[in-house]
């Protein structure tokens, strides 16, 4: 999502995208499948839809959703 929204250019990430992918890979097949599903789902979204999806994820992860 961050790559699609290009926030990586605006903020200093705490972990590189490559390192994040490695961490997902180390979590096992289930995590890889979930990651691939998420990438696929977000890739199909238009920019406005992607922003809304990011807001929804942030609301859920912050306890507001």
N, CA, C and O atoms as a Tripos MOL2 file, in Angstrom:
@<TRIPOS>MOLECULE
protein
  260   259    65     0     0
PROTEIN
NO_CHARGES

@<TRIPOS>ATOM
      1 N           0.8240   -1.1710    0.0000 N.3       1 UNK1
      2 CA          0.0000    0.0000    0.0000 C.3       1 UNK1
      3 C           0.8810    1.2520    0.0000 C.2       1 UNK1
      4 O           0.6330    2.1980   -0.7480 O.2       1 UNK1
      5 N           1.8980    1.2440    0.8380 N.am      2 UNK2
      6 CA          2.7930    2.4080    0.9160 C.3       2 UNK2
      7 C           3.4860    2.6550   -0.4160 C.2       2 UNK2
      8 O           3.6580    3.7990   -0.8360 O.2       2 UNK2
      9 N           3.8800    1.5780   -1.0720 N.am      3 UNK3
     10 CA          4.5300    1.7450   -2.3680 C.3       3 UNK3
     11 C           3.5700    2.3430   -3.3820 C.2       3 UNK3
     12 O           3.9510    3.2270   -4.1500 O.2       3 UNK3
     13 N           2.3230    1.8710   -3.3940 N.am      4 UNK4
     14 CA          1.3340    2.3910   -4.3480 C.3       4 UNK4
     15 C           0.9950    3.8430   -4.0560 C.2       4 UNK4
     16 O           0.7860    4.6240   -4.9840 O.2       4 UNK4
     17 N           0.9350    4.2210   -2.7720 N.am      5 UNK5
     18 CA          0.6200    5.6020   -2.4030 C.3       5 UNK5
     19 C           1.8470    6.5060   -2.4310 C.2       5 UNK5
     20 O           1.7370    7.7220   -2.2730 O.2       5 UNK5
     21 N           3.0010    5.9080   -2.6310 N.am      6 UNK6
     22 CA          4.2710    6.6200   -2.7140 C.3       6 UNK6
     23 C           4.6280    7.3920   -1.4540 C.2       6 UNK6
     24 O           5.2790    8.4350   -1.5230 O.2       6 UNK6
     25 N           4.2060    6.8860   -0.3070 N.am      7 UNK7
     26 CA          4.5730    7.5460    0.9470 C.3       7 UNK7
     27 C           6.0290    7.2990    1.2880 C.2       7 UNK7
     28 O           6.5990    8.0000    2.1240 O.2       7 UNK7
     29 N           6.6370    6.3110    0.6500 N.am      8 UNK8
     30 CA          8.0420    6.0360    0.9170 C.3       8 UNK8
     31 C           8.9220    7.2120    0.5030 C.2       8 UNK8
     32 O          10.0410    7.3460    1.0000 O.2       8 UNK8
     33 N           8.4520    8.0360   -0.3680 N.am      9 UNK9
     34 CA          9.2100    9.2130   -0.7840 C.3       9 UNK9
     35 C           9.0420   10.3650    0.2030 C.2       9 UNK9
     36 O           9.8640   11.2810    0.2440 O.2       9 UNK9
     37 N           7.9800   10.3140    0.9920 N.am     10 UNK10
     38 CA          7.6900   11.3940    1.9260 C.3      10 UNK10
     39 C           8.1840   11.1240    3.3380 C.2      10 UNK10
     40 O           8.4680   12.0640    4.0800 O.2      10 UNK10
     41 N           8.2900    9.8750    3.7160 N.am     11 UNK11
     42 CA          8.6450    9.5040    5.0750 C.3      11 UNK11
     43 C           9.8420    8.5680    5.0660 C.2      11 UNK11
     44 O          10.0590    7.8280    4.1070 O.2      11 UNK11
     45 N          10.6050    8.6080    6.1290 N.am     12 UNK12
     46 CA         11.7070    7.6650    6.2840 C.3      12 UNK12
     47 C          11.1420    6.3990    6.9190 C.2      12 UNK12
     48 O          10.7850    6.4070    8.0970 O.2      12 UNK12
     49 N          11.0570    5.3240    6.1630 N.am     13 UNK13
     50 CA         10.5050    4.0900    6.7370 C.3      13 UNK13
     51 C          11.4440    3.5140    7.7870 C.2      13 UNK13
     52 O          12.6580    3.7050    7.7260 O.2      13 UNK13
     53 N          10.8650    2.8110    8.7450 N.am     14 UNK14
     54 CA         11.6760    2.1720    9.7750 C.3      14 UNK14
     55 C          12.2940    0.8850    9.2640 C.2      14 UNK14
     56 O          13.2350    0.3600    9.8600 O.2      14 UNK14
     57 N          11.7660    0.3790    8.1630 N.am     15 UNK15
     58 CA         12.2960   -0.8440    7.5760 C.3      15 UNK15
     59 C          12.1920   -0.7010    6.0580 C.2      15 UNK15
     60 O          11.1770   -0.2320    5.5440 O.2      15 UNK15
     61 N          13.2270   -1.1010    5.3550 N.am     16 UNK16
     62 CA         13.1950   -1.0150    3.8980 C.3      16 UNK16
     63 C          12.1330   -1.9720    3.3470 C.2      16 UNK16
     64 O          11.7620   -2.9530    3.9910 O.2      16 UNK16
     65 N          11.6620   -1.6620    2.1540 N.am     17 UNK17
     66 CA         10.6640   -2.5280    1.5190 C.3      17 UNK17
     67 C          11.2200   -3.9350    1.3230 C.2      17 UNK17
     68 O          10.5120   -4.9190    1.5360 O.2      17 UNK17
     69 N          12.4920   -4.0340    0.9150 N.am     18 UNK18
     70 CA         13.0960   -5.3590    0.7310 C.3      18 UNK18
     71 C          13.1550   -6.1260    2.0440 C.2      18 UNK18
     72 O          12.8710   -7.3240    2.0850 O.2      18 UNK18
     73 N          13.5240   -5.4350    3.1140 N.am     19 UNK19
     74 CA         13.6070   -6.1020    4.4130 C.3      19 UNK19
     75 C          12.2230   -6.5230    4.9120 C.2      19 UNK19
     76 O          12.0770   -7.5800    5.5270 O.2      19 UNK19
     77 N          11.2150   -5.7000    4.6480 N.am     20 UNK20
     78 CA          9.8490   -6.0610    5.0230 C.3      20 UNK20
     79 C           9.4050   -7.3140    4.2700 C.2      20 UNK20
     80 O           8.7760   -8.2010    4.8470 O.2      20 UNK20
     81 N           9.7340   -7.3820    2.9850 N.am     21 UNK21
     82 CA          9.3860   -8.5690    2.1970 C.3      21 UNK21
     83 C          10.0920   -9.8100    2.7430 C.2      21 UNK21
     84 O           9.5070  -10.8930    2.7780 O.2      21 UNK21
     85 N          11.3410   -9.6540    3.1650 N.am     22 UNK22
     86 CA         12.0700  -10.7780    3.7520 C.3      22 UNK22
     87 C          11.4000  -11.2390    5.0390 C.2      22 UNK22
     88 O          11.3140  -12.4390    5.2990 O.2      22 UNK22
     89 N          10.9260  -10.2960    5.8460 N.am     23 UNK23
     90 CA         10.2590  -10.6460    7.1040 C.3      23 UNK23
     91 C           8.9760  -11.4120    6.8200 C.2      23 UNK23
     92 O           8.6640  -12.3860    7.5060 O.2      23 UNK23
     93 N           8.2360  -10.9760    5.8130 N.am     24 UNK24
     94 CA          7.0140  -11.6850    5.4290 C.3      24 UNK24
     95 C           7.3740  -13.0940    4.9740 C.2      24 UNK24
     96 O           6.7020  -14.0580    5.3420 O.2      24 UNK24
     97 N           8.4270  -13.2170    4.1770 N.am     25 UNK25
     98 CA          8.8580  -14.5200    3.6880 C.3      25 UNK25
     99 C           9.2520  -15.4480    4.8160 C.2      25 UNK25
    100 O           8.9930  -16.6490    4.7490 O.2      25 UNK25
    101 N           9.8750  -14.9100    5.8530 N.am     26 UNK26
    102 CA         10.3160  -15.7170    6.9830 C.3      26 UNK26
    103 C           9.1440  -16.2000    7.8270 C.2      26 UNK26
    104 O           9.2950  -17.1410    8.6060 O.2      26 UNK26
    105 N           7.9920  -15.5800    7.6900 N.am     27 UNK27
    106 CA          6.8280  -15.9420    8.5030 C.3      27 UNK27
    107 C           6.1550  -17.2170    8.0110 C.2      27 UNK27
    108 O           5.3070  -17.7710    8.7110 O.2      27 UNK27
    109 N           6.5090  -17.6850    6.8420 N.am     28 UNK28
    110 CA          5.9530  -18.9480    6.3680 C.3      28 UNK28
    111 C           4.9920  -18.7850    5.2150 C.2      28 UNK28
    112 O           4.7220  -17.6740    4.7590 O.2      28 UNK28
    113 N           4.4810  -19.9090    4.7520 N.am     29 UNK29
    114 CA          3.6190  -19.9250    3.5770 C.3      29 UNK29
    115 C           2.3120  -19.1730    3.7710 C.2      29 UNK29
    116 O           1.8480  -18.5040    2.8480 O.2      29 UNK29
    117 N           1.7160  -19.2660    4.9370 N.am     30 UNK30
    118 CA          0.4470  -18.5690    5.1810 C.3      30 UNK30
    119 C           0.6220  -17.0690    5.0440 C.2      30 UNK30
    120 O          -0.2130  -16.3970    4.4380 O.2      30 UNK30
    121 N           1.6950  -16.5430    5.6010 N.am     31 UNK31
    122 CA          1.9460  -15.1070    5.5060 C.3      31 UNK31
    123 C           2.2190  -14.7090    4.0660 C.2      31 UNK31
    124 O           1.7570  -13.6610    3.6160 O.2      31 UNK31
    125 N           2.9540  -15.5210    3.3450 N.am     32 UNK32
    126 CA          3.2390  -15.2130    1.9400 C.3      32 UNK32
    127 C           1.9550  -15.1870    1.1240 C.2      32 UNK32
    128 O           1.7690  -14.3170    0.2730 O.2      32 UNK32
    129 N           1.0790  -16.1320    1.3820 N.am     33 UNK33
    130 CA         -0.1860  -16.1780    0.6470 C.3      33 UNK33
    131 C          -1.0430  -14.9590    0.9760 C.2      33 UNK33
    132 O          -1.6380  -14.3580    0.0810 O.2      33 UNK33
    133 N          -1.1070  -14.5920    2.2480 N.am     34 UNK34
    134 CA         -1.8850  -13.4130    2.6480 C.3      34 UNK34
    135 C          -1.2830  -12.1480    2.0490 C.2      34 UNK34
    136 O          -2.0110  -11.2680    1.5900 O.2      34 UNK34
    137 N           0.0470  -12.0560    2.0520 N.am     35 UNK35
    138 CA          0.7270  -10.9010    1.4700 C.3      35 UNK35
    139 C           0.4360  -10.8060   -0.0260 C.2      35 UNK35
    140 O           0.1420   -9.7250   -0.5370 O.2      35 UNK35
    141 N           0.5170  -11.9230   -0.7190 N.am     36 UNK36
    142 CA          0.2400  -11.9370   -2.1570 C.3      36 UNK36
    143 C          -1.2070  -11.5390   -2.4410 C.2      36 UNK36
    144 O          -1.4780  -10.8050   -3.3910 O.2      36 UNK36
    145 N          -2.1310  -12.0220   -1.6170 N.am     37 UNK37
    146 CA         -3.5410  -11.6410   -1.7750 C.3      37 UNK37
    147 C          -3.7320  -10.1400   -1.5820 C.2      37 UNK37
    148 O          -4.4520   -9.4970   -2.3460 O.2      37 UNK37
    149 N          -3.0830   -9.5840   -0.5570 N.am     38 UNK38
    150 CA         -3.1950   -8.1460   -0.2920 C.3      38 UNK38
    151 C          -2.6040   -7.3300   -1.4350 C.2      38 UNK38
    152 O          -3.2030   -6.3540   -1.8850 O.2      38 UNK38
    153 N          -1.4300   -7.7330   -1.8990 N.am     39 UNK39
    154 CA         -0.8010   -7.0180   -3.0120 C.3      39 UNK39
    155 C          -1.7130   -7.0460   -4.2260 C.2      39 UNK39
    156 O          -1.8870   -6.0310   -4.9010 O.2      39 UNK39
    157 N          -2.2890   -8.1890   -4.5030 N.am     40 UNK40
    158 CA         -3.1850   -8.3270   -5.6390 C.3      40 UNK40
    159 C          -4.4250   -7.4460   -5.4800 C.2      40 UNK40
    160 O          -4.8380   -6.7700   -6.4220 O.2      40 UNK40
    161 N          -5.0070   -7.4590   -4.3000 N.am     41 UNK41
    162 CA         -6.2100   -6.6620   -4.0540 C.3      41 UNK41
    163 C          -5.9310   -5.1700   -4.1660 C.2      41 UNK41
    164 O          -6.7080   -4.4360   -4.7760 O.2      41 UNK41
    165 N          -4.8300   -4.7200   -3.5830 N.am     42 UNK42
    166 CA         -4.5140   -3.2940   -3.6110 C.3      42 UNK42
    167 C          -4.0720   -2.8430   -5.0000 C.2      42 UNK42
    168 O          -4.2880   -1.6870   -5.3660 O.2      42 UNK42
    169 N          -3.4620   -3.7260   -5.7750 N.am     43 UNK43
    170 CA         -3.0050   -3.3770   -7.1170 C.3      43 UNK43
    171 C          -4.1730   -3.0360   -8.0330 C.2      43 UNK43
    172 O          -4.0230   -2.2490   -8.9680 O.2      43 UNK43
    173 N          -5.3260   -3.6210   -7.7680 N.am     44 UNK44
    174 CA         -6.4960   -3.4020   -8.6100 C.3      44 UNK44
    175 C          -7.2340   -2.1000   -8.2800 C.2      44 UNK44
    176 O          -8.1250   -1.6980   -9.0280 O.2      44 UNK44
    177 N          -6.8840   -1.4410   -7.1840 N.am     45 UNK45
    178 CA         -7.6010   -0.2470   -6.7570 C.3      45 UNK45
    179 C          -7.0970    1.0080   -7.4540 C.2      45 UNK45
    180 O          -5.9050    1.1510   -7.7270 O.2      45 UNK45
    181 N          -8.0210    1.9060   -7.7350 N.am     46 UNK46
    182 CA         -7.6610    3.2420   -8.2230 C.3      46 UNK46
    183 C          -7.1020    4.0340   -7.0470 C.2      46 UNK46
    184 O          -7.2610    3.6300   -5.8950 O.2      46 UNK46
    185 N          -6.4510    5.1550   -7.3290 N.am     47 UNK47
    186 CA         -5.7830    5.9280   -6.2770 C.3      47 UNK47
    187 C          -6.7320    6.3240   -5.1410 C.2      47 UNK47
    188 O          -6.3730    6.1720   -3.9730 O.2      47 UNK47
    189 N          -7.9250    6.8240   -5.4490 N.am     48 UNK48
    190 CA         -8.8790    7.2120   -4.4040 C.3      48 UNK48
    191 C          -9.3310    6.0080   -3.5810 C.2      48 UNK48
    192 O          -9.4710    6.0990   -2.3610 O.2      48 UNK48
    193 N          -9.5570    4.8860   -4.2490 N.am     49 UNK49
    194 CA         -9.9410    3.6650   -3.5440 C.3      49 UNK49
    195 C          -8.8050    3.1750   -2.6520 C.2      49 UNK49
    196 O          -9.0430    2.6750   -1.5520 O.2      49 UNK49
    197 N          -7.5860    3.3200   -3.1230 N.am     50 UNK50
    198 CA         -6.4250    2.9110   -2.3550 C.3      50 UNK50
    199 C          -6.2840    3.7580   -1.0910 C.2      50 UNK50
    200 O          -5.9770    3.2360   -0.0200 O.2      50 UNK50
    201 N          -6.5090    5.0630   -1.2190 N.am     51 UNK51
    202 CA         -6.4720    5.9430   -0.0380 C.3      51 UNK51
    203 C          -7.5200    5.5160    0.9830 C.2      51 UNK51
    204 O          -7.2390    5.4620    2.1800 O.2      51 UNK51
    205 N          -8.7170    5.2170    0.5160 N.am     52 UNK52
    206 CA         -9.7860    4.7840    1.4240 C.3      52 UNK52
    207 C          -9.4270    3.4710    2.1000 C.2      52 UNK52
    208 O          -9.6950    3.2900    3.2880 O.2      52 UNK52
    209 N          -8.8260    2.5540    1.3560 N.am     53 UNK53
    210 CA         -8.3890    1.2790    1.9430 C.3      53 UNK53
    211 C          -7.3230    1.5200    3.0000 C.2      53 UNK53
    212 O          -7.3330    0.8750    4.0490 O.2      53 UNK53
    213 N          -6.4040    2.4420    2.7360 N.am     54 UNK54
    214 CA         -5.3630    2.7650    3.7190 C.3      54 UNK54
    215 C          -5.9840    3.3550    4.9820 C.2      54 UNK54
    216 O          -5.5760    3.0130    6.0920 O.2      54 UNK54
    217 N          -6.9620    4.2340    4.8200 N.am     55 UNK55
    218 CA         -7.6560    4.7980    5.9860 C.3      55 UNK55
    219 C          -8.3230    3.7030    6.8030 C.2      55 UNK55
    220 O          -8.2600    3.7160    8.0320 O.2      55 UNK55
    221 N          -8.9610    2.7590    6.1260 N.am     56 UNK56
    222 CA         -9.6370    1.6660    6.8230 C.3      56 UNK56
    223 C          -8.6450    0.8070    7.5820 C.2      56 UNK56
    224 O          -8.9070    0.4190    8.7200 O.2      56 UNK56
    225 N          -7.5060    0.5030    6.9680 N.am     57 UNK57
    226 CA         -6.4810   -0.2930    7.6610 C.3      57 UNK57
    227 C          -5.9640    0.4550    8.8780 C.2      57 UNK57
    228 O          -5.7930   -0.1360    9.9440 O.2      57 UNK57
    229 N          -5.7160    1.7310    8.7290 N.am     58 UNK58
    230 CA         -5.2120    2.5250    9.8500 C.3      58 UNK58
    231 C          -6.2330    2.6020   10.9850 C.2      58 UNK58
    232 O          -5.8560    2.5760   12.1560 O.2      58 UNK58
    233 N          -7.5200    2.6960   10.6490 N.am     59 UNK59
    234 CA         -8.5540    2.7360   11.6760 C.3      59 UNK59
    235 C          -8.6030    1.4340   12.4520 C.2      59 UNK59
    236 O          -8.7500    1.4350   13.6740 O.2      59 UNK59
    237 N          -8.4800    0.3240   11.7400 N.am     60 UNK60
    238 CA         -8.5270   -0.9890   12.3910 C.3      60 UNK60
    239 C          -7.2860   -1.1870   13.2650 C.2      60 UNK60
    240 O          -7.3970   -1.6430   14.4030 O.2      60 UNK60
    241 N          -6.1210   -0.8510   12.7450 N.am     61 UNK61
    242 CA         -4.8940   -1.0840   13.4930 C.3      61 UNK61
    243 C          -4.7160   -0.1270   14.6660 C.2      61 UNK61
    244 O          -3.9550   -0.4150   15.5890 O.2      61 UNK61
    245 N          -5.4110    1.0070   14.6370 N.am     62 UNK62
    246 CA         -5.3090    1.9570   15.7370 C.3      62 UNK62
    247 C          -6.4170    1.7450   16.7680 C.2      62 UNK62
    248 O          -6.4930    2.4690   17.7610 O.2      62 UNK62
    249 N          -7.2770    0.7500   16.5300 N.am     63 UNK63
    250 CA         -8.3550    0.4490   17.4690 C.3      63 UNK63
    251 C          -9.6020    1.2660   17.2550 C.2      63 UNK63
    252 O         -10.5000    1.2460   18.0960 O.2      63 UNK63
    253 N          -9.6880    1.9920   16.1450 N.am     64 UNK64
    254 CA        -10.8620    2.8300   15.8720 C.3      64 UNK64
    255 C         -11.8140    2.1980   14.8790 C.2      64 UNK64
    256 O         -12.8320    2.7940   14.5260 O.2      64 UNK64
    257 N         -11.4950    0.9980   14.4260 N.am     65 UNK65
    258 CA        -12.3450    0.4080   13.3790 C.3      65 UNK65
    259 C         -13.0900   -0.7930   13.8370 C.2      65 UNK65
    260 O         -13.8400   -1.3870   13.0620 O.2      65 UNK65
@<TRIPOS>BOND
     1     1     2 1
     2     2     3 1
     3     3     4 2
     4     3     5 am
     5     5     6 1
     6     6     7 1
     7     7     8 2
     8     7     9 am
     9     9    10 1
    10    10    11 1
    11    11    12 2
    12    11    13 am
    13    13    14 1
    14    14    15 1
    15    15    16 2
    16    15    17 am
    17    17    18 1
    18    18    19 1
    19    19    20 2
    20    19    21 am
    21    21    22 1
    22    22    23 1
    23    23    24 2
    24    23    25 am
    25    25    26 1
    26    26    27 1
    27    27    28 2
    28    27    29 am
    29    29    30 1
    30    30    31 1
    31    31    32 2
    32    31    33 am
    33    33    34 1
    34    34    35 1
    35    35    36 2
    36    35    37 am
    37    37    38 1
    38    38    39 1
    39    39    40 2
    40    39    41 am
    41    41    42 1
    42    42    43 1
    43    43    44 2
    44    43    45 am
    45    45    46 1
    46    46    47 1
    47    47    48 2
    48    47    49 am
    49    49    50 1
    50    50    51 1
    51    51    52 2
    52    51    53 am
    53    53    54 1
    54    54    55 1
    55    55    56 2
    56    55    57 am
    57    57    58 1
    58    58    59 1
    59    59    60 2
    60    59    61 am
    61    61    62 1
    62    62    63 1
    63    63    64 2
    64    63    65 am
    65    65    66 1
    66    66    67 1
    67    67    68 2
    68    67    69 am
    69    69    70 1
    70    70    71 1
    71    71    72 2
    72    71    73 am
    73    73    74 1
    74    74    75 1
    75    75    76 2
    76    75    77 am
    77    77    78 1
    78    78    79 1
    79    79    80 2
    80    79    81 am
    81    81    82 1
    82    82    83 1
    83    83    84 2
    84    83    85 am
    85    85    86 1
    86    86    87 1
    87    87    88 2
    88    87    89 am
    89    89    90 1
    90    90    91 1
    91    91    92 2
    92    91    93 am
    93    93    94 1
    94    94    95 1
    95    95    96 2
    96    95    97 am
    97    97    98 1
    98    98    99 1
    99    99   100 2
   100    99   101 am
   101   101   102 1
   102   102   103 1
   103   103   104 2
   104   103   105 am
   105   105   106 1
   106   106   107 1
   107   107   108 2
   108   107   109 am
   109   109   110 1
   110   110   111 1
   111   111   112 2
   112   111   113 am
   113   113   114 1
   114   114   115 1
   115   115   116 2
   116   115   117 am
   117   117   118 1
   118   118   119 1
   119   119   120 2
   120   119   121 am
   121   121   122 1
   122   122   123 1
   123   123   124 2
   124   123   125 am
   125   125   126 1
   126   126   127 1
   127   127   128 2
   128   127   129 am
   129   129   130 1
   130   130   131 1
   131   131   132 2
   132   131   133 am
   133   133   134 1
   134   134   135 1
   135   135   136 2
   136   135   137 am
   137   137   138 1
   138   138   139 1
   139   139   140 2
   140   139   141 am
   141   141   142 1
   142   142   143 1
   143   143   144 2
   144   143   145 am
   145   145   146 1
   146   146   147 1
   147   147   148 2
   148   147   149 am
   149   149   150 1
   150   150   151 1
   151   151   152 2
   152   151   153 am
   153   153   154 1
   154   154   155 1
   155   155   156 2
   156   155   157 am
   157   157   158 1
   158   158   159 1
   159   159   160 2
   160   159   161 am
   161   161   162 1
   162   162   163 1
   163   163   164 2
   164   163   165 am
   165   165   166 1
   166   166   167 1
   167   167   168 2
   168   167   169 am
   169   169   170 1
   170   170   171 1
   171   171   172 2
   172   171   173 am
   173   173   174 1
   174   174   175 1
   175   175   176 2
   176   175   177 am
   177   177   178 1
   178   178   179 1
   179   179   180 2
   180   179   181 am
   181   181   182 1
   182   182   183 1
   183   183   184 2
   184   183   185 am
   185   185   186 1
   186   186   187 1
   187   187   188 2
   188   187   189 am
   189   189   190 1
   190   190   191 1
   191   191   192 2
   192   191   193 am
   193   193   194 1
   194   194   195 1
   195   195   196 2
   196   195   197 am
   197   197   198 1
   198   198   199 1
   199   199   200 2
   200   199   201 am
   201   201   202 1
   202   202   203 1
   203   203   204 2
   204   203   205 am
   205   205   206 1
   206   206   207 1
   207   207   208 2
   208   207   209 am
   209   209   210 1
   210   210   211 1
   211   211   212 2
   212   211   213 am
   213   213   214 1
   214   214   215 1
   215   215   216 2
   216   215   217 am
   217   217   218 1
   218   218   219 1
   219   219   220 2
   220   219   221 am
   221   221   222 1
   222   222   223 1
   223   223   224 2
   224   223   225 am
   225   225   226 1
   226   226   227 1
   227   227   228 2
   228   227   229 am
   229   229   230 1
   230   230   231 1
   231   231   232 2
   232   231   233 am
   233   233   234 1
   234   234   235 1
   235   235   236 2
   236   235   237 am
   237   237   238 1
   238   238   239 1
   239   239   240 2
   240   239   241 am
   241   241   242 1
   242   242   243 1
   243   243   244 2
   244   243   245 am
   245   245   246 1
   246   246   247 1
   247   247   248 2
   248   247   249 am
   249   249   250 1
   250   250   251 1
   251   251   252 2
   252   251   253 am
   253   253   254 1
   254   254   255 1
   255   255   256 2
   256   255   257 am
   257   257   258 1
   258   258   259 1
   259   259   260 2
@<TRIPOS>SUBSTRUCTURE
     1 UNK1         2 RESIDUE 1 A UNK
     2 UNK2         6 RESIDUE 1 A UNK
     3 UNK3        10 RESIDUE 1 A UNK
     4 UNK4        14 RESIDUE 1 A UNK
     5 UNK5        18 RESIDUE 1 A UNK
     6 UNK6        22 RESIDUE 1 A UNK
     7 UNK7        26 RESIDUE 1 A UNK
     8 UNK8        30 RESIDUE 1 A UNK
     9 UNK9        34 RESIDUE 1 A UNK
    10 UNK10       38 RESIDUE 1 A UNK
    11 UNK11       42 RESIDUE 1 A UNK
    12 UNK12       46 RESIDUE 1 A UNK
    13 UNK13       50 RESIDUE 1 A UNK
    14 UNK14       54 RESIDUE 1 A UNK
    15 UNK15       58 RESIDUE 1 A UNK
    16 UNK16       62 RESIDUE 1 A UNK
    17 UNK17       66 RESIDUE 1 A UNK
    18 UNK18       70 RESIDUE 1 A UNK
    19 UNK19       74 RESIDUE 1 A UNK
    20 UNK20       78 RESIDUE 1 A UNK
    21 UNK21       82 RESIDUE 1 A UNK
    22 UNK22       86 RESIDUE 1 A UNK
    23 UNK23       90 RESIDUE 1 A UNK
    24 UNK24       94 RESIDUE 1 A UNK
    25 UNK25       98 RESIDUE 1 A UNK
    26 UNK26      102 RESIDUE 1 A UNK
    27 UNK27      106 RESIDUE 1 A UNK
    28 UNK28      110 RESIDUE 1 A UNK
    29 UNK29      114 RESIDUE 1 A UNK
    30 UNK30      118 RESIDUE 1 A UNK
    31 UNK31      122 RESIDUE 1 A UNK
    32 UNK32      126 RESIDUE 1 A UNK
    33 UNK33      130 RESIDUE 1 A UNK
    34 UNK34      134 RESIDUE 1 A UNK
    35 UNK35      138 RESIDUE 1 A UNK
    36 UNK36      142 RESIDUE 1 A UNK
    37 UNK37      146 RESIDUE 1 A UNK
    38 UNK38      150 RESIDUE 1 A UNK
    39 UNK39      154 RESIDUE 1 A UNK
    40 UNK40      158 RESIDUE 1 A UNK
    41 UNK41      162 RESIDUE 1 A UNK
    42 UNK42      166 RESIDUE 1 A UNK
    43 UNK43      170 RESIDUE 1 A UNK
    44 UNK44      174 RESIDUE 1 A UNK
    45 UNK45      178 RESIDUE 1 A UNK
    46 UNK46      182 RESIDUE 1 A UNK
    47 UNK47      186 RESIDUE 1 A UNK
    48 UNK48      190 RESIDUE 1 A UNK
    49 UNK49      194 RESIDUE 1 A UNK
    50 UNK50      198 RESIDUE 1 A UNK
    51 UNK51      202 RESIDUE 1 A UNK
    52 UNK52      206 RESIDUE 1 A UNK
    53 UNK53      210 RESIDUE 1 A UNK
    54 UNK54      214 RESIDUE 1 A UNK
    55 UNK55      218 RESIDUE 1 A UNK
    56 UNK56      222 RESIDUE 1 A UNK
    57 UNK57      226 RESIDUE 1 A UNK
    58 UNK58      230 RESIDUE 1 A UNK
    59 UNK59      234 RESIDUE 1 A UNK
    60 UNK60      238 RESIDUE 1 A UNK
    61 UNK61      242 RESIDUE 1 A UNK
    62 UNK62      246 RESIDUE 1 A UNK
    63 UNK63      250 RESIDUE 1 A UNK
    64 UNK64      254 RESIDUE 1 A UNK
    65 UNK65      258 RESIDUE 1 A UNK
